[in-house]
Amino acid sequence: MKLSARNQLRGTVVAIRKGAAIANVEVDVAGQRIVASITVEAVDELGLAEGSEVTVVIKASDVILATAD
């Protein structure tokens, strides 16, 4: 599959917390934690589980940066 999104990060699923409709999927990307909120249906359809190798694709209209100042 080809995507136009340039922000693609390979990682490993380390936790999945399912709610009634939404699941928070925690992904380790080179030691950094990224959490994606997706539907429980999507988790099941993708067959996600702890240890799954995934690509995090970030497509956002706003990105906010901060400094330590």
BELFEN-V574179 format. One record per backbone hydrogen bond with DSSP energy under -0.5 kcal/mol. NH is the residue of the N-H (numbers start at 0). CO is the residue of the C=O. E is the energy in kcal/mol with one decimal. If there is no record, write none. Layout:
nh:co:e
NH:CO:E
NH:CO:E
//
This chain:
nh:co:e
6:57:-0.5
7:5:-1.6
8:55:-2.7
10:53:-2.6
11:27:-2.0
12:51:-2.8
13:25:-3.0
14:25:-1.3
16:23:-2.5
17:15:-0.6
18:21:-2.2
22:37:-3.7
23:16:-2.4
24:22:-0.6
24:35:-3.2
25:14:-2.8
25:23:-0.6
26:33:-3.3
27:11:-3.0
28:26:-0.6
28:31:-3.2
29:27:-0.6
31:28:-1.9
33:26:-2.5
35:24:-2.5
37:22:-2.4
37:35:-0.7
39:20:-2.5
42:38:-1.9
43:39:-2.3
44:40:-2.8
45:41:-2.5
46:42:-0.7
46:43:-0.6
47:42:-2.1
50:12:-3.2
51:48:-2.4
53:10:-2.5
55:8:-3.5
55:53:-0.5
56:54:-0.6
57:6:-2.8
57:55:-0.6
58:56:-0.6
//
